[in-house]
Amino acid sequence: MPYLGPDMTTRLSAMFYTVEVGDTKFTILKRYQNLKPIGSGAQGIVCAAYDTVTAQNVAIKKLSRPFQNVTHAKRAYREFKLMKLVNHKNIIGLLNAFTPQRSLDEFQDVYLVMELMDANLCQVIQMDLDHERMSYLLYQMLCGIKHLHSAGIIHRDLKPSNIVVKSDCTLKILDFGLARTAGTTFMMTPYVVTRYYRAPEVILGMGYKENVDIWSVGCIMGEMIRGGVLFPGTDHIDQWNKIIEQLGTPAQEFMQRLQPTVRNYVENRPRYMGYPFERLFPDILFPTDSSEHNRLKASQARDLLSRMLVIDPERRISVDDALLHNYINVWYDEGEVNAPAPGPYDHSVDEREHTVDQWKELIYQEVMEYETSHNPSATPQSSVDTVAGSR
């Protein structure tokens, strides 16, 4: 990128300011004020802030050095691409994106500005939810998942920490799960991330289809009812044992579909009968039956749970059928369930192999392109100006 001259450089620096958040430096546009840390994850730090331009509270995620290795870089690229693509009320929206660095050589940080929510689902699970709220949260999860599926994105890693809610009970999915190439194999041991909500077909390294995400919703729903994690395995093997102890060893036809080494292990485990759902989730754990017009009750919730928590995906309920289930369909809205599909996601990204420097350049191009497209009047001459967030 050509040198801009001292005047332009001064102008750009005037648009940004640096603030320490915990032990992290945020160099952000001056329109964002009052930064407060609200969370951190593998990918970076998230702060709440006030956007003085739109007069709304936002969340700003700093992808710190997203190209420290190929895995991080690929994930950052994929997340940014998908956030630009997807537009649904139950999936977190991208409000802005920028970098304070002025050239590819200097490029280090990406800031993503998103809607600010009140809490994640981990906090909500601890509350005593009535049937109305529980069913409405599940309905929204299913709508978000269905929307991702319509773009060919199968999540495979839904968990309470990546689902956020507002006090008015609206819900959004925060991330886009595992890339196609990020398979999990059964013999992978110590846990680096929470895998309690991953479906048996993911744990066992099998093929999967859309209803892989239904298992995760079932685990989350079961946790809302029981107040604790259903299958808290310390590793894949322990996790599998926890699943079959409660749900029973699956039928032989399921075993036939496993890879030989995994099948050998799984078939040599003690056989478990499993427990009926009435015993796993007795009435006492449920909220009282609803007296409102929806008349939701424990027996309906348990029936849905028994169709979601099915080890064999061939027998597990589909997303579409779950949305029609009588515990969920009281909220059914055609515009939410069948919202226009996002533009198709280019899955070749998931299979693409690049060096860290190549990923870095791709991410940089994406940020530049985003800023330019969000200021249509920008000319190539002023595109750097645009990156600085002038609106």
VENDADA-V472275 format. One record per pair of residues at least 4 apart in sequence whose C-alpha atoms are under 7 Angstrom apart, sorted by the first residue. I is the first residue (numbers start at 0). GAP is how many residues later the second one is. D is the distance in whole Angstrom. If there is no record, write none. Layout:
i = (I I)
gap = (GAP GAP)
d = (D D)
//
This chain:
i = (0 3 3 4 5 6 7 8 9 10 11 11 14 14 14 15 15 15 15 16 16 16 16 17 17 17 17 18 18 18 19 19 19 20 20 20 26 27 30 30 30 31 31 31 31 32 32 32 33 33 34 34 34 35 35 35 36 36 36 37 37 37 38 38 38 39 39 39 40 42 43 43 43 43 44 44 45 45 45 45 46 46 46 47 47 47 47 47 48 48 48 49 49 49 49 50 50 50 50 56 57 57 57 57 58 58 58 58 59 59 59 59 60 60 60 61 61 61 61 62 62 62 63 63 64 64 65 65 65 66 66 66 66 67 68 68 69 69 69 70 71 72 72 72 72 73 73 74 75 76 76 77 78 78 79 80 81 82 82 83 84 84 85 86 86 89 89 89 89 89 89 89 90 90 90 90 91 91 91 91 91 92 92 93 93 94 94 95 95 96 96 96 96 97 97 97 97 97 97 97 98 98 98 98 99 100 100 101 101 102 103 103 116 116 116 117 117 117 118 118 118 118 119 119 119 119 119 119 119 120 120 120 120 120 120 121 121 121 124 124 124 125 128 128 129 129 130 130 130 130 131 132 133 134 134 134 135 135 136 136 137 138 138 138 139 139 140 141 141 141 142 142 142 143 143 144 145 145 146 146 147 147 147 148 148 148 149 150 150 150 150 150 151 153 154 154 154 154 155 155 155 155 155 156 156 156 156 157 157 157 157 158 158 158 159 161 161 161 162 162 162 163 163 163 163 164 164 164 164 165 165 177 178 179 180 180 182 183 183 183 184 184 184 185 185 185 185 185 187 188 188 189 190 190 195 195 195 196 196 197 197 197 198 198 198 198 199 199 200 200 200 200 201 202 203 205 207 210 210 210 212 213 213 213 214 214 214 215 216 217 217 217 217 218 218 219 220 221 221 222 222 222 222 224 224 225 230 230 230 231 232 232 232 233 233 234 235 236 237 238 239 240 241 242 243 243 243 243 244 244 245 245 246 246 247 247 247 248 248 248 249 249 250 251 253 254 257 257 258 259 260 261 262 263 264 274 274 275 276 276 277 280 282 285 288 288 288 288 289 289 289 290 293 295 295 296 297 298 299 299 299 300 300 301 302 303 304 305 306 306 307 307 309 309 311 316 316 317 318 319 320 322 322 323 323 324 325 332 333 334 347 353 353 354 355 356 357 358 359 360 361 362 363 364 365 366 367 367 368 369 370 370 370 371 371 371 371 374 374 377 377 377 378 381 382 383 384 385)
gap = (102 4 5 4 4 4 4 4 4 4 373 376 14 15 373 11 12 13 14 10 11 12 13 7 8 9 10 6 7 8 4 5 6 4 5 16 73 72 20 21 22 17 18 19 20 16 17 18 15 16 12 13 14 11 12 13 9 10 11 8 9 10 6 7 8 4 5 6 4 20 17 18 19 20 16 17 13 14 15 16 12 13 14 9 10 11 12 68 8 9 10 5 6 7 8 4 5 6 7 59 55 56 57 58 54 55 56 57 51 52 53 54 50 51 52 47 48 49 50 46 47 48 45 46 43 44 6 7 10 5 6 289 293 4 4 287 4 285 286 4 4 4 283 286 287 4 285 4 4 4 286 4 4 97 4 4 4 10 11 10 257 258 256 6 255 50 51 53 54 81 82 83 53 81 82 83 22 23 80 81 82 21 22 19 20 18 19 16 17 14 15 16 270 12 13 14 269 289 290 291 10 11 12 288 288 5 6 4 5 4 257 260 47 48 49 47 48 49 4 45 46 47 4 40 41 42 43 44 45 4 39 40 42 43 44 4 38 39 98 99 102 101 4 5 4 157 4 156 159 165 4 4 4 4 192 193 4 195 4 34 4 4 184 189 4 31 4 4 177 181 4 193 194 4 29 4 4 173 4 194 4 5 6 4 5 61 191 190 191 192 193 194 193 56 21 22 23 58 21 22 42 56 57 20 21 40 41 4 19 39 58 4 38 57 60 11 12 13 9 10 11 7 8 9 10 4 5 6 7 4 5 4 171 170 169 170 22 18 19 21 18 19 20 17 18 19 50 76 48 46 47 45 43 44 35 36 37 19 22 4 5 18 4 13 16 17 4 111 4 5 6 7 4 33 58 52 4 102 107 108 4 4 94 105 4 93 94 4 4 4 87 90 91 4 11 4 4 4 8 4 5 6 7 60 61 59 8 11 12 7 5 6 9 4 5 4 4 4 4 4 4 4 4 4 4 5 28 30 27 29 28 29 27 28 24 25 26 22 23 24 4 61 4 4 58 8 4 5 4 4 4 4 4 4 4 4 5 4 4 29 4 4 15 12 6 7 8 9 5 6 7 4 36 4 31 4 4 4 4 26 27 4 26 4 4 4 4 4 9 10 8 9 5 6 4 4 5 4 4 4 4 5 6 4 5 4 4 4 4 4 4 4 5 4 4 4 4 4 4 4 4 4 4 4 4 4 4 19 4 4 4 15 16 4 6 11 14 11 16 4 5 8 4 4 4 4 5 4)
d = (6 6 6 6 6 6 6 6 6 7 7 6 6 6 7 6 5 4 5 5 6 6 6 7 5 4 6 6 5 6 6 5 6 6 7 6 7 7 6 5 6 6 5 5 6 6 5 7 5 6 6 6 5 5 5 7 6 4 6 6 5 6 6 5 7 6 4 6 6 6 7 5 5 6 6 5 7 6 4 6 6 5 6 7 6 4 6 7 6 5 6 7 6 5 6 5 5 6 7 6 7 6 5 5 6 5 6 5 6 6 4 6 6 5 6 7 6 5 7 6 5 6 5 7 5 6 6 5 6 6 4 6 6 7 6 6 6 7 5 6 6 6 7 6 7 6 7 6 6 6 6 6 6 7 6 6 6 7 6 7 6 6 5 7 7 6 7 7 5 6 4 6 6 5 5 6 7 7 5 6 5 6 6 6 5 5 5 6 5 6 5 6 7 6 5 7 6 6 7 7 6 5 6 7 7 6 5 7 7 6 7 7 6 6 5 6 5 6 7 6 5 7 7 7 6 7 6 4 6 6 5 6 6 6 7 7 5 6 7 5 7 6 6 6 6 5 6 6 6 6 6 6 6 6 6 6 6 7 6 7 6 6 7 6 6 6 6 6 7 7 6 6 5 6 7 6 6 7 7 6 7 5 7 5 6 7 6 6 6 7 5 6 7 6 6 4 6 6 6 6 6 6 6 5 6 7 6 7 7 7 6 7 6 7 7 6 5 6 6 5 6 6 5 6 7 6 6 4 6 5 7 6 6 6 6 6 7 6 6 6 6 6 5 5 5 6 6 7 7 5 6 6 7 6 6 6 7 5 6 6 7 6 6 6 6 7 6 6 6 5 7 6 6 6 7 6 6 7 5 6 7 6 6 7 6 6 6 6 6 6 6 5 6 6 6 6 6 6 7 5 5 5 6 6 6 6 6 5 6 7 5 4 7 6 7 6 6 6 6 6 6 6 7 6 4 5 6 7 6 6 5 6 4 6 5 5 4 6 5 6 6 7 7 6 6 6 6 5 6 6 6 6 6 6 7 6 6 6 6 7 5 7 6 6 7 6 4 6 5 5 6 6 7 7 6 7 6 6 6 7 6 6 6 6 6 6 6 7 6 6 6 6 7 5 6 6 6 6 6 7 6 6 6 7 5 6 7 6 6 5 6 6 6 6 6 6 6 6 6 6 6 6 6 6 6 6 6 6 6 6 6 6 5 6 6 6 6 7 7 6 6 7 6 6 6 7 7 5)
//
